Amino acid sequence: MVKVTFITAQDQRMEREAAPGTRLLEVGQNAGLPLEGTCEGQMACSTCHVVVAAEWFDRLDPASEDEEDMLDLAAGVTRTSRLSCQIVLSEALDGLEVRVPDEARDMQGR
């Protein structure tokens, strides 16, 4: 299992575990976080935007040009922003820490 820590807009830390190969978006949604993922991981929206802790950012596979384009549309983007639908958990990411931005909104009520 891979451990992930989400930090909410209210600075609440939520630790979750998931199997390698699971998308970060799914882990966050299962934890009840406001990561909508309207496009279901097709990179047609930016509703699953997270900010990766700086010490973890360079351990991720680089963002594709399509992901970068979608991040341009997200609110509160930082240098370490990523779409959680594009982060696939692996043993190398055990301990990953991400922040759910203040601007996150989940229209589906999760």
Secondary structure as UniProt FT lines:
FT   STRAND          2..7
FT   TURN            9..10
FT   STRAND          13..18
FT   TURN            20..21
FT   HELIX           24..30
FT   TURN            31..32
FT   TURN            38..41
FT   TURN            47..48
FT   STRAND          49..52
FT   HELIX           54..57
FT   TURN            58..59
FT   HELIX           65..71
FT   TURN            72..73
FT   TURN            75..76
FT   TURN            79..80
FT   STRAND          81..83
FT   HELIX           84..86
FT   HELIX           91..93
FT   TURN            94..95
FT   STRAND          96..99
FT   TURN            102..103
FT   TURN            107..108
//
